[in-house]
Amino acid sequence: MREGRDFWGRLPMSKVFLAYKTTDAERANVVREKLELLGVPLFVDQKMMSGDNYISTINEELNSALAVLVLWTAAAVHMPSPGEPPNFVLSEAQRGYSRGILVAATFERIALDHLPVPFNLFQAPDLSDWIQAKAPAKHREWQKVLQALGKKLNRPGIPDLAVAFEGDDGLRKKFLREYPSDPSAPQIADRLEAVERKAFEARLSSAKRRNQQRARKAEKRLASLREQFEAQIGELRAGRDFMLQTDPSDIVDDDDERSQKLEKERIRADQAEDMVAKTNREVVELTNTLAGKATALDAQNAAIAQLNSELAKRDKQLSGQQSTIASQAAELATIASEAAAAQQALETKGAQVGELGSLVTSLKQRLQGQTQRAVIWSGGSALAAALVFGLIGTWSVSNPQGAAGDIAGKVTTATAALNSQIDDLKKQNQTSAAQIRTLQDQAKDAANKSQSAAATLDSQVSTLRADNQTLQNQVVQLRAQATQAQTDAATLRNQLADLTSQKQLLQKQLSDSQAAAAAAQASSSAISLVAQCDALSAYQYDQDRPPNSGWIESDKDVRSVAQPICQGALQTTINDRKTQRRILLQIGRIYKANGNAEQARQNWEKAATLGSSRANNELATFYVTRGPNFDANKAWSYVKTAVNNDPADPAALYRAAITLLFPNDSSNPFVASASIATQGDASRQKIGEAYLQKAINLDYPSAYYIAGAYYWRTDPTQAKNYLITSWCIKQYRDPPDDAGSFYQRQTHQPLSCQ
């Protein structure tokens, strides 16, 4: 028996409540086996023995659990229709949610929005392909489940522990270094110690063999050396040279040197093997890291794709604004072209003004030259006239006045012509000055217009820049508003989904209640009250139950609508003792399902008085349940009464058998009874075997498993037949207390049905 476990291999305290539908038991068993291998204490509601206080135990386990692991499937999330039994997986998950200890996983591809509220708010790792892949510990989604459980249990090393169990010793050593305080660390250490001890012993034996071989070789060489020495002694005595040169210690030294070389080579080989193993581990770690990065990259790509979509929308909004900017840019280009033309015209005017200035200067110089020539010509003319007149006076004095008059006239005419030319030149000079002033004014006007156009252009450019900055700010605001709008929309959608689901749930509950009431009313008019009571609350193993009358397997499936029907049926069975005690038994069951244990006890007391074996068994359950009514002796007396009735209740026979056959099972409260302790071992075992055989004769599924567990120590062959019957034929599978789990614990092999 493993330390810390009882006879059945159960842990003394459960920390994880495993919630799943019975139809998903096969897949849930894989989860259970994997978690138990990791030392995770589990509670599975299906493992309780028949007759246990189901509701009380479930509530205690849910209240004390550190985590509730729910396995979602289509059956687990199914909301029952009227007439269907309730889905208690949802209730158990709700308890885990309200306590903040819920951990979820899906065995089928179920979208989050298809999960009931509020479970659609929790990420549930997808294990749909995990079992088909042989349930590897490195499965990414399974690792997420283990990480969540590790946080709840304060055991962060659980994911690495799972990988270490399936990996090599290097991974186990790494786990032991990183999580020395984990509850499974001693188990890992024991396993590593066994491996290292085995390897050390193998190497030690090999070293001893090598030493022995070297010793034998050295002895042979030393013996040969002695023979050579004796032969050389003969040579010495004969007077010949003594040729022996090998020192016996050299032989030993040579062997030691070779041994050291071999040992160094062996060490290098071991180091190479360790390096290869380390490289393999690094490759595995790198592969896992790359897988994680690939997941993160996928998420980033999805986010980038969403952002690109939003940017595309914003680009459409900006296209109109960009067209406006393009139009303004075209206008700006037109203004720049006009300014360039004005500048060119201004430069042309400037050139013209320069030409006019040169022309005016030339005219002034010409006028000055002409004036000087005129003065000189006038003086010369006067001098010439004086000379002429003197000569004329000397050689011709016949008409001196006429000659002087002609000369004076010519001088006057020349002077007048010269003055006229001077006046013309002054006028031309004045005209040129006026033209120069006009051109200067035009140049000033052109410069002013150019400056005004440049200022206007600068103003328009500044305005366009400001408009562009405003548009950019609007784009940023639009993006921020879009992001906030998306967040608000997602929040609203979630709130709407919650409200819709709550509304649907309330509507369904109302519809279920109405349908149940209508069904009860309709059925009451179609069949008798006794038959209705049997259909709603009958026990499977009640010996009073008529064949084919129907039965309800679990107390949790008993409906509250059965109470008035069974109360009415009780009034019709006053003269029928057997039917009356059956109805009293069922009324007690209804009170038990509704949480009224005292009313249940009173009805069972009445049924037991009338001889109901099953009622005695239920009373035993009542008094053995931990609480103010606990009384192991009284409970055992009811069990004995139940098993001695003819015919007996197979559940009571089963309970009595395991109590008598396994008196050291501390999980069974009956073993504390004084009446049990006073019986001798031989008598106790004989009675227990008789009870067990009766339960088997009544074909009670659990009895075959108990028989296999009991006879395993004395007759393994017979025990295995019982275990196969329970596991393969009766299909009784309620881990960890079933035939398959027991056989696995004893043999470390799966129980085969072949």
For each residue, the residues with C-beta under 8 A, 3 or more apart:
1: 5 6 7 9
2: 5 9
3:
4: 11 12
5: 1 2 8 9 10 11 12
6: 1 9 10 12 665 666 667
7: 1 662 664 665
8: 5 665 667 709 736 737 742
9: 1 2 5 6 736 741 742 745
10: 5 6 667 736 737
11: 4 5 14 41 42
12: 4 5 6
13: 41
14: 11 17 41 42 43 61 64 65
15: 40 41 42 65 66 67 153
16: 35 40 41 42 43 65 66 67 68 69 149 152 153
17: 14 42 43 61 62 65 67 68 69 92 96
18: 28 31 32 35 42 43 44 69 71
19: 45 68 69 70 71 76 89 92 93 96
20: 24 25 27 28 70 71 73 76 89
21: 24 73 75 76 87 89
22: 25 46
23: 73 75
24: 20 21 27 28 71 73 75 76 107
25: 20 22 28 29 46 733
26: 29 30
27: 20 24 30 31 71 73 107 131
28: 18 20 24 25 31 32 44 71
29: 25 26 32 33 733 735
30: 26 27 33 34 131 135
31: 18 27 28 34 35 69 71 105
32: 18 28 29 35 36 42 44 735 736
33: 29 30 36 37 735
34: 30 31 37 38 135 137 142 162
35: 16 18 31 32 38 40 42 149
36: 32 33 39 40 42 736
37: 33 34 165
38: 34 35 146 158 161 162 165 184
39: 36 183 184 187
40: 15 16 35 36 149 153 158
41: 11 13 14 15 16
42: 11 14 15 16 17 18 32 35 36 736
43: 14 16 17 18 47 61 65
44: 18 28 32 47 734 735 736
45: 19 48 54 57 58 61 92
46: 22 25 734
47: 43 44 734 735 736 737 738
48: 45 52 54 57
49: 52 654 655 658 702 737
50: 541 651 654 655 702
51: 617 618 620 621 651 652 655
52: 48 49 57 621
53: 56 57 621 625
54: 45 48 57 58 554 555 556
55: 58 59 555 556 592 593 595
56: 53 59 60 625 627
57: 45 48 52 53 54 60 61
58: 45 54 55 61 62 92
59: 55 56 62 63
60: 56 57 63 64
61: 14 17 43 45 57 58 64 65
62: 17 58 59 65 68 92 95 96 99
63: 59 60
64: 14 60 61
65: 14 15 16 17 43 61 62 68 96 101
66: 15 16 101 152 153
67: 15 16 17 96 101 102 103 148 149 152 153
68: 16 17 19 62 65 92 93 95 96 99 101 102 103
69: 16 17 18 19 31 103 104 105 145 149
70: 19 20 76 89 92 93 96 102 103 104 105 119
71: 18 19 20 24 27 28 31 76 105 106 107
72: 76 77 104 105 106 107 108 110 115 119 124
73: 20 21 23 24 27 76 77 106 107 108 110
74: 77 78 108 110
75: 21 23 24 78
76: 19 20 21 24 70 71 72 73 87 89 90
77: 72 73 74 90 110 114 115 116
78: 74 75 87
79: 87 90 116 505 508
80: 84 85 86 87 512
81: 84 512 515
82: 511 512 515 516 519
83: 515 516 519
84: 80 81
85: 80 556 557
86: 80 91 556 557
87: 21 76 78 79 80 90 91
88: 91 92 556
89: 19 20 21 70 76 92 93
90: 76 77 79 87 93 94 116
91: 86 87 88 94 95
92: 17 19 45 58 62 68 70 88 89 95 96
93: 19 68 70 89 90 96 97 102 104 119
94: 90 91 97 98
95: 62 68 91 92 98 99
96: 17 19 62 65 67 68 70 92 93 99 101 102 103
97: 93 94 100 102 118 119 122
98: 94 95
99: 62 68 95 96 102
100: 97
101: 65 66 67 68 96 152
102: 67 68 70 93 96 97 99 119 122
103: 67 68 69 70 96 145 148 149 152
104: 69 70 72 93 119 122 123 124 125
105: 31 69 70 71 72 124 125 126 127 141 145
106: 71 72 73 109 110 124 125 126 127 128
107: 24 27 71 72 73 127 128 131
108: 72 73 74 128
109: 106 126 128
110: 72 73 74 77 106 114 115 124
111: 114 115
112: 115 120 123 124
113: 120 497
114: 77 110 111 120
115: 72 77 110 111 112 119 120 124
116: 77 79 90 119 120 501 505
117: 120 121 497 498 501 502 505
118: 97 121 122 498
119: 70 72 93 97 102 104 115 116 122 124
120: 112 113 114 115 116 117 497 501
121: 117 118 494
122: 97 102 104 118 119
123: 104 112
124: 72 104 105 106 110 112 115 119
125: 104 105 106 141 142 144 145
126: 105 106 109 129 141
127: 105 106 107 130 131 139 141 142 145
128: 106 107 108 109
129: 126 132 133
130: 127 133 135 136 139 141 142
131: 27 30 107 127 134 135
132: 129
133: 129 130 136 139
134: 131
135: 30 34 130 131 139 142
136: 130 133 139 142 166
137: 34 142 143 162 163 165 166
138: 143 163 166 288
139: 127 130 133 135 136 142 143
140: 143 144 291 295
141: 105 125 126 127 130 144 145
142: 34 125 127 130 135 136 137 139 145 146 162
143: 137 138 139 140 146 147 159 162
144: 125 140 141 147 148
145: 69 103 105 125 127 141 142 148 149
146: 38 142 143 149 150 158 159 162
147: 143 144 150 151 156 158 159
148: 67 103 144 145 151 152
149: 16 35 40 67 69 103 145 146 152 153 155 158
150: 146 147 153 154 155 156 157 158 159
151: 147 148 154 156
152: 16 66 67 101 103 148 149
153: 15 16 40 66 67 149 150 158
154: 150 151
155: 149 150 158 182 183
156: 147 150 151 179
157: 150 160 161 175 178 179 182
158: 38 40 146 147 149 150 153 155 161 162 182
159: 143 146 147 150 162 163
160: 157 163 164 171 174 175 178 179
161: 38 157 158 164 165 175 179 182 184 188
162: 34 38 137 142 143 146 158 159 165 166
163: 137 138 159 160 166 167 171
164: 160 161 167 171 172 174 175 188
165: 37 38 137 161 162 172
166: 136 137 138 162 163
167: 163 164 170 171 172 284
168: 171 172 277 280 281
169: 172 173 192 195
170: 167 173 174 277 278 280 281
171: 160 163 164 167 168 174 175 281
172: 164 165 167 168 169 175 176 188 191 192
173: 169 170 176 177 192
174: 160 164 170 171 177 178 281
175: 157 160 161 164 171 172 178 179 182 185 188
176: 172 173 179 180 185 188 189 192
177: 173 174 180
178: 157 160 174 175
179: 156 157 160 161 175 176 182 185
180: 176 177 185
181: 185
182: 155 157 158 161 175 179 185
183: 39 155 186
184: 38 39 161 187 188
185: 175 176 179 180 181 182 188 189
186: 183 189 190
187: 39 184 190 191
188: 161 164 172 175 176 184 185 191 192
189: 176 185 186 192 193
190: 186 187 193 194
191: 172 187 188 194 195
192: 169 172 173 176 188 189 195 196
193: 189 190 196 197
194: 190 191 197 198
195: 169 191 192 198 199
196: 192 193 199 200
197: 193 194 200 201
198: 194 195 201 202
199: 195 196 202 203
200: 196 197 203 204
201: 197 198 204 205
202: 198 199 205 206
203: 199 200 206 207
204: 200 201 207 208
205: 201 202 208 209
206: 202 203 209 210
207: 203 204 210 211
208: 204 205 211 212
209: 205 206 212 213
210: 206 207 213 214 259 262
211: 207 208 214 215
212: 208 209 215 216
213: 209 210 216 217
214: 210 211 217 218 255 259
215: 211 212 218 219
216: 212 213 219 220
217: 213 214 220 221 255
218: 214 215 221 222 251 252 255
219: 215 216 222 223
220: 216 217 223 224
221: 217 218 224 225 251
222: 218 219 225 226 248 251
223: 219 220 226 227
224: 220 221 227 228
225: 221 222 228 229 246 248 251
226: 222 223 229 230
227: 223 224 230 231
228: 224 225 231 232 244 246
229: 225 226 232 233 244
230: 226 227 233 234
231: 227 228 234 235
232: 228 229 235 236 242 243 244
233: 229 230 236 237 242
234: 230 231 237 238
235: 231 232 238 240 241 242 243
236: 232 233 239 240 242
237: 233 234
238: 234 235
239: 236
240: 235 236
241: 235
242: 232 233 235 236
243: 232 235
244: 228 229 232
245:
246: 225 228 250 251
247: 250 251
248: 222 225 251 252
249: 252 253
250: 246 247 253 254
251: 218 221 222 225 246 247 248 254 255
252: 218 248 249 255 256
253: 249 250 256 257
254: 250 251 257 258
255: 214 217 218 251 252 258 259
256: 252 253 259 260
257: 253 254 260 261
258: 254 255 261 262
259: 210 214 255 256 262 263
260: 256 257 263 264
261: 257 258 264 265
262: 210 258 259 265 266
263: 259 260 266 267
264: 260 261 267 268
265: 261 262 268 269
266: 262 263 269 270
267: 263 264 270 271
268: 264 265 271 272
269: 265 266 272 273
270: 266 267 273 274
271: 267 268 274 275
272: 268 269 275 276
273: 269 270 276 277
274: 270 271 277 278
275: 271 272 278 279
276: 272 273 279 280
277: 168 170 273 274 280 281
278: 170 274 275 281 282
279: 275 276 282 283
280: 168 170 276 277 283 284
281: 168 170 171 174 277 278 284 285
282: 278 279 285 286
283: 279 280 286 287
284: 167 280 281 287 288
285: 281 282 288 289
286: 282 283 289 290
287: 283 284 290 291
288: 138 284 285 291 292
289: 285 286 292 293
290: 286 287 293 294
291: 140 287 288 294 295
292: 288 289 295 296
293: 289 290 296 297
294: 290 291 297 298
295: 140 291 292 298 299
296: 292 293 299 300
297: 293 294 300 301
298: 294 295 301 302
299: 295 296 302 303
300: 296 297 303 304
301: 297 298 304 305
302: 298 299 305 306
303: 299 300 306 307
304: 300 301 307 308
305: 301 302 308 309
306: 302 303 309 310
307: 303 304 310 311
308: 304 305 311 312
309: 305 306 312 313
310: 306 307 313 314 479 482 483
311: 307 308 314 315
312: 308 309 315 316
313: 309 310 316 317 482
314: 310 311 317 318 475 478 479 482
315: 311 312 318 319
316: 312 313 319
317: 313 314 320 321 475 478
318: 314 315 321 322 471 475
319: 315 316 322 323
320: 317 323 324
321: 317 318 324 325 471
322: 318 319 325 326
323: 319 320 326 327
324: 320 321 327 328
325: 321 322 328 329 464 467 468 471
326: 322 323 329 330
327: 323 324 330 331
328: 324 325 331 332 460 464 467
329: 325 326 332 333 464
330: 326 327 333 334
331: 327 328 334 335 460
332: 328 329 335 336 457 460 461 464
333: 329 330 336 337
334: 330 331 337 338
335: 331 332 338 339 453 456 457 460
336: 332 333 339 340 457
337: 333 334 340 341
338: 334 335 341 342 453
339: 335 336 342 343 450 453 454 457
340: 336 337 343 344
341: 337 338 344 345
342: 338 339 345 346 446 449 450 453
343: 339 340 346 347 450
344: 340 341 347 348
345: 341 342 348 349 446
346: 342 343 349 350 443 446 447 450
347: 343 344 350 351
348: 344 345 351 352
349: 345 346 352 353 439 442 443 446
350: 346 347 353 354 443
351: 347 348 354 355
352: 348 349 355 356 439
353: 349 350 356 357 436 439 440 443
354: 350 351 357 358
355: 351 352 358 359
356: 352 353 359 360 432 435 436 439
357: 353 354 360 361 436
358: 354 355 361 362
359: 355 356 362 363 432
360: 356 357 363 364 429 432 433 436
361: 357 358 364 365
362: 358 359 365 366
363: 359 360 366 367 425 428 429 432
364: 360 361 367 368 429
365: 361 362 368 369
366: 362 363 369 370 425
367: 363 364 370 371 422 425 426 429
368: 364 365 371 372
369: 365 366 372 373
370: 366 367 373 374 418 421 422 425
371: 367 368 374 375 422
372: 368 369 375 376
373: 369 370 376 377
374: 370 371 377 378 415 418 421 422
375: 371 372 378 379
376: 372 373 379 380
377: 373 374 380 381 414 418
378: 374 375 381 382 411 414 415 418
379: 375 376 382 383
380: 376 377 383 384
381: 377 378 384 385 410 411 414
382: 378 379 385 386 411
383: 379 380 386 387
384: 380 381 387 388
385: 381 382 388 389 404 407 411
386: 382 383 389 390
387: 383 384 390 391
388: 384 385 391 392 403 407
389: 385 386 392 393 400 403 404 407
390: 386 387 393 394
391: 387 388 394 395
392: 388 389 395 396 397 400 403
393: 389 390 396 397 400
394: 390 391
395: 391 392
396: 392 393 399
397: 392 393 400
398:
399: 396 402 403
400: 389 392 393 397 403 404
401: 404 405
402: 399 405 406
403: 388 389 392 399 400 406 407
404: 385 389 400 401 407 408
405: 401 402 408 409
406: 402 403 409 410
407: 385 388 389 403 404 410 411
408: 404 405 411 412
409: 405 406 412 413
410: 381 406 407 413 414
411: 378 381 382 385 407 408 414 415
412: 408 409 415 416
413: 409 410 416 417
414: 377 378 381 410 411 417 418
415: 374 378 411 412 418 419
416: 412 413 419 420
417: 413 414 420 421
418: 370 374 377 378 414 415 421 422
419: 415 416 422 423
420: 416 417 423 424
421: 370 374 417 418 424 425
422: 367 370 371 374 418 419 425 426
423: 419 420 426 427
424: 420 421 427 428
425: 363 366 367 370 421 422 428 429
426: 367 422 423 429 430
427: 423 424 430 431
428: 363 424 425 431 432
429: 360 363 364 367 425 426 432 433
430: 426 427 433 434
431: 427 428 434 435
432: 356 359 360 363 428 429 435 436
433: 360 429 430 436 437
434: 430 431 437 438
435: 356 431 432 438 439
436: 353 356 357 360 432 433 439 440
437: 433 434 440 441
438: 434 435 441 442
439: 349 352 353 356 435 436 442 443
440: 353 436 437 443 444
441: 437 438 444 445
442: 349 438 439 445 446
443: 346 349 350 353 439 440 446 447
444: 440 441 447 448
445: 441 442 448 449
446: 342 345 346 349 442 443 449 450
447: 346 443 444 450 451
448: 444 445 451 452
449: 342 445 446 452 453
450: 339 342 343 346 446 447 453 454
451: 447 448 454 455
452: 448 449 455 456
453: 335 338 339 342 449 450 456 457
454: 339 450 451 457 458
455: 451 452 458 459
456: 335 452 453 459 460
457: 332 335 336 339 453 454 460 461
458: 454 455 461 462
459: 455 456 462 463
460: 328 331 332 335 456 457 463 464
461: 332 457 458 464 465
462: 458 459 465 466
463: 459 460 466 467
464: 325 328 329 332 460 461 467 468
465: 461 462 468 469
466: 462 463 469 470
467: 325 328 463 464 470 471
468: 325 464 465 471 472
469: 465 466 472 473
470: 466 467 473 474
471: 318 321 325 467 468 474 475
472: 468 469 475 476
473: 469 470 476 477
474: 470 471 477 478
475: 314 317 318 471 472 478 479
476: 472 473 479 480
477: 473 474 480 481
478: 314 317 474 475 481 482
479: 310 314 475 476 482 483
480: 476 477 483 484
481: 477 478 484 485
482: 310 313 314 478 479 485 486
483: 310 479 480 486 487
484: 480 481 487 488
485: 481 482 488 489
486: 482 483 489 490
487: 483 484 490 491
488: 484 485 491 492
489: 485 486 492 493
490: 486 487 493 494
491: 487 488 494 495
492: 488 489 495 496
493: 489 490 496 497
494: 121 490 491 497 498
495: 491 492 498 499
496: 492 493 499 500
497: 113 117 120 493 494 500 501
498: 117 118 494 495 501 502
499: 495 496 502 503
500: 496 497 503 504
501: 116 117 120 497 498 504 505
502: 117 498 499 505 506
503: 499 500 506 507
504: 500 501 507 508
505: 79 116 117 501 502 508 509
506: 502 503 509 510
507: 503 504 510 511
508: 79 504 505 511 512
509: 505 506 512 513
510: 506 507 513 514
511: 82 507 508 514 515
512: 80 81 82 508 509 515 516
513: 509 510 516 517
514: 510 511 517 518
515: 81 82 83 511 512 518 519
516: 82 83 512 513 519 520 559 561
517: 513 514 520 521 561
518: 514 515 521 522
519: 82 83 515 516 522 523
520: 516 517 523 524 532 561 565
521: 517 518 524 525
522: 518 519 525 526
523: 519 520 526 527 532 535
524: 520 521 527 529 532 565
525: 521 522
526: 522 523
527: 523 524 531 532 535
528: 531 532 569 572
529: 524 532 533 565 566 568 569 572
530: 533 534 569 572 573 579 583
531: 527 528 534 535 549
532: 520 523 524 527 528 529 535 536 562 565 569
533: 529 530 536 537 538 562 565 566 569 583 586
534: 530 531 537 538 545 546 549 550 551 582 586
535: 523 527 531 532 538 549 550
536: 532 533 552 558 559 561 562 565 566
537: 533 534 552 558 559 562 566 586 587 589 590
538: 533 534 535 542 545 549 550 551 552 582 586
539: 542 545 551 552 585 586 589 614
540: 545 551 552 553
541: 50 614 649 650 651 698 700
542: 538 539 545 551 582 585 612 614 649
543: 613 614 647 648 649
544: 578 579 581 582 585 612 614
545: 534 538 539 540 542 549 551 582
546: 534 549
547:
548:
549: 531 534 535 538 545 546
550: 534 535 538
551: 534 538 539 540 542 545
552: 536 537 538 539 540 557 558
553: 540 557
554: 54 557 558
555: 54 55 558 589 592 593
556: 54 55 85 86 88 593
557: 85 86 552 553 554
558: 536 537 552 554 555 562 589 590 593
559: 516 536 537 562
560: 563 590 593 594
561: 516 517 520 536 564 565
562: 532 533 536 537 558 559 565 566 586 590
563: 560 566 567 587 590 591 594
564: 561 567 568
565: 520 524 529 532 533 536 561 562 568 569
566: 529 533 536 537 562 563 569 570 583 586 587 590
567: 563 564 570 571 587
568: 529 564 565 571 572
569: 528 529 530 532 533 565 566 572 573 583
570: 566 567 573 580 583 584 587
571: 567 568 574
572: 528 529 530 568 569
573: 530 569 570 576 579 580 583
574: 571 580
575:
576: 573 579 580
577: 580 581 610 611
578: 544 581 582
579: 530 544 573 576 582 583
580: 570 573 574 576 577 583 584 610
581: 544 577 578 584 585 606 607 610 611 612 615
582: 534 538 542 544 545 578 579 585 586 607 612
583: 530 533 566 569 570 573 579 580 586 587
584: 570 580 581 587 588 603 604 606 607 610 612 615
585: 539 542 544 581 582 588 589 603 604 607 612 614 615 618
586: 533 534 537 538 539 562 566 582 583 589 590
587: 537 563 566 567 570 583 584 590 591 603
588: 584 585 591 592 599 600 601 602 603 604 607 615 618
589: 537 539 555 558 585 586 592 593 600 618
590: 537 558 560 562 563 566 586 587 593 594 600
591: 563 587 588 594 596 597 599 600 603
592: 55 555 588 589 595 596 597 600 618
593: 55 555 556 558 560 589 590
594: 560 563 590 591
595: 55 592
596: 591 592 599 600
597: 591 592 600 601 622 629
598: 601 602
599: 588 591 596 602 603
600: 588 589 590 591 592 596 597 603 604 618 622
601: 588 597 598 604 605 619 622
602: 588 598 599 605 606
603: 584 585 587 588 591 599 600 606 607
604: 584 585 588 600 601 607 608 612 615 618 619 622
605: 601 602 608 609 615 619
606: 581 584 602 603 609 610
607: 581 582 584 585 588 603 604 610 612 614 615
608: 604 605 611 612 615 616 619 638 641
609: 605 606
610: 577 580 581 584 606 607
611: 577 581 608 645
612: 542 544 581 582 584 585 604 607 608 615 616
613: 543 616 617 642 643 645 647 648 649 652
614: 539 541 542 543 544 585 607 617 618 642 649 651 652
615: 581 584 585 588 604 605 607 608 612 618 619
616: 608 612 613 619 620 638 639 641 642 645 649 652
617: 51 613 614 620 621 638 639 642 649 651 652 655
618: 51 585 588 589 592 600 604 614 615 621 622
619: 601 604 605 608 615 616 622 623 635 638
620: 51 616 617 623 624 635 636 638 639 642 652 655
621: 51 52 53 617 618 624 625 635
622: 597 600 601 604 618 619 625 629 635
623: 619 620 629 630 631 632 634 635 638
624: 620 621 630 631 632 635 669 670
625: 53 56 621 622 629 630
626: 630 669
627: 56 630
628:
629: 597 622 623 625
630: 623 624 625 626 627 669
631: 623 624 634 635
632: 623 624 635 636 669 670 672 673
633: 636 637 673 674 675
634: 623 631 637 638
635: 619 620 621 622 623 624 631 632 638 639 669 670 673
636: 620 632 633 639 640 659 670 673 675 676
637: 633 634 640 641 675
638: 608 616 617 619 620 623 634 635 641 642
639: 616 617 620 635 636 642 643 652 655 656 659 670
640: 636 637 643 644 656 675
641: 608 616 637 638 644 645
642: 613 614 616 617 620 638 639 645 648 649 652 656
643: 613 639 640 648 649 652 653 656 691 694
644: 640 641 648
645: 611 613 616 641 642 648 649
646:
647: 543 613 698
648: 543 613 642 643 644 645 652 653 694 698
649: 541 542 543 613 614 616 617 642 643 645 652 653
650: 541 653 654 694 695 698 699 700 703
651: 50 51 541 614 617 654 655 700
652: 51 613 614 616 617 620 639 642 643 648 649 655 656
653: 643 648 649 650 656 657 691 692 694 695 698 700 703
654: 49 50 650 651 657 658 691 692 695 700 702 703 706
655: 49 50 51 617 620 639 651 652 658 659 670
656: 639 640 642 643 652 653 659 660 687 688 691
657: 653 654 660 661 688 689 691 692 695 703 706
658: 49 654 655 661 662 665 668 688 706
659: 636 639 655 656 662 663 668 670 671 676 688
660: 656 657 663 676 679 684 685 687 688 691
661: 657 658 684 685 688 689 692 706 710
662: 7 658 659 665 668 671 710
663: 659 660 671 676 684
664: 7 671
665: 6 7 8 658 662 668 671
666: 6 671
667: 6 8 10
668: 658 659 662 665 671
669: 624 626 630 632 635 672
670: 624 632 635 636 639 655 659 673 676
671: 659 662 663 664 665 666 668 676
672: 632 669 676
673: 632 633 635 636 670 676 677
674: 633 677 678
675: 633 636 637 640 678 679
676: 636 659 660 663 670 671 672 673 679 684
677: 673 674
678: 674 675
679: 660 675 676 683 684 687
680: 683 684
681: 684 685
682: 685 686
683: 679 680 686 687
684: 660 661 663 676 679 680 681 687 688
685: 660 661 681 682 688 689
686: 682 683 689 690
687: 656 660 679 683 684 690 691
688: 656 657 658 659 660 661 684 685 691 692
689: 657 661 685 686 692 693 710
690: 686 687 693 694
691: 643 653 654 656 657 660 687 688 694 695
692: 653 654 657 661 688 689 695 696 703 706 707 710
693: 689 690 696 697
694: 643 648 650 653 690 691 697 698
695: 650 653 654 657 691 692 698 700 702 703 706
696: 692 693 699 700 703 704 707
697: 693 694
698: 541 647 648 650 653 694 695 703
699: 650 696
700: 541 650 651 653 654 695 696 703
701: 704 705 726 730 731 732
702: 49 50 654 695 705 706 726 732
703: 650 653 654 657 692 695 696 698 700 706 707
704: 696 701 707 708 722 723 725 726 730 732 739
705: 701 702 708 709 722 723 726 727 732 737 738 739 742
706: 654 657 658 661 692 695 702 703 709 710
707: 692 696 703 704 710 711 719 722
708: 704 705 711 712 719 720 721 722 723 726 739 742 743
709: 8 705 706 712 719 723 742
710: 661 662 689 692 706 707 713 719
711: 707 708 714 715 716 718 719 722
712: 708 709 716 719 742 746
713: 710
714: 711
715: 711 718 719
716: 711 712 719 720
717: 720 721
718: 711 715 721 722
719: 707 708 709 710 711 712 715 716 722 723
720: 708 716 717 723 724 743
721: 708 717 718 724 725
722: 704 705 707 708 711 718 719 725 726 739
723: 704 705 708 709 719 720 726 727 739 740 742 743 751
724: 720 721 727 728 729 739 751 753
725: 704 721 722 728 729 730
726: 701 702 704 705 708 722 723 729 730 732 738 739
727: 705 723 724 730 731 732 733 738 739 740 743 751 753
728: 724 725 731 751 753
729: 724 725 726
730: 701 704 725 726 727
731: 701 727 728
732: 701 702 704 705 726 727 738 739
733: 25 29 727 738 740
734: 44 46 47 737 738
735: 29 32 33 44 47 738 740 741
736: 8 9 10 32 36 42 44 47 741
737: 8 10 47 49 705 734 741 742
738: 47 705 726 727 732 733 734 735 741 742
739: 704 705 708 722 723 724 726 727 732 742 743 751
740: 723 727 733 735 743 744 750 751
741: 9 735 736 737 738 744 745
742: 8 9 705 708 709 712 723 737 738 739 745 746
743: 708 720 723 727 739 740 746 747 749 750 751
744: 740 741 747 748 749 750 751
745: 9 741 742 748
746: 712 742 743
747: 743 744
748: 744 745
749: 743 744
750: 740 743 744
751: 723 724 727 728 739 740 743 744
752:
753: 724 727 728
754:
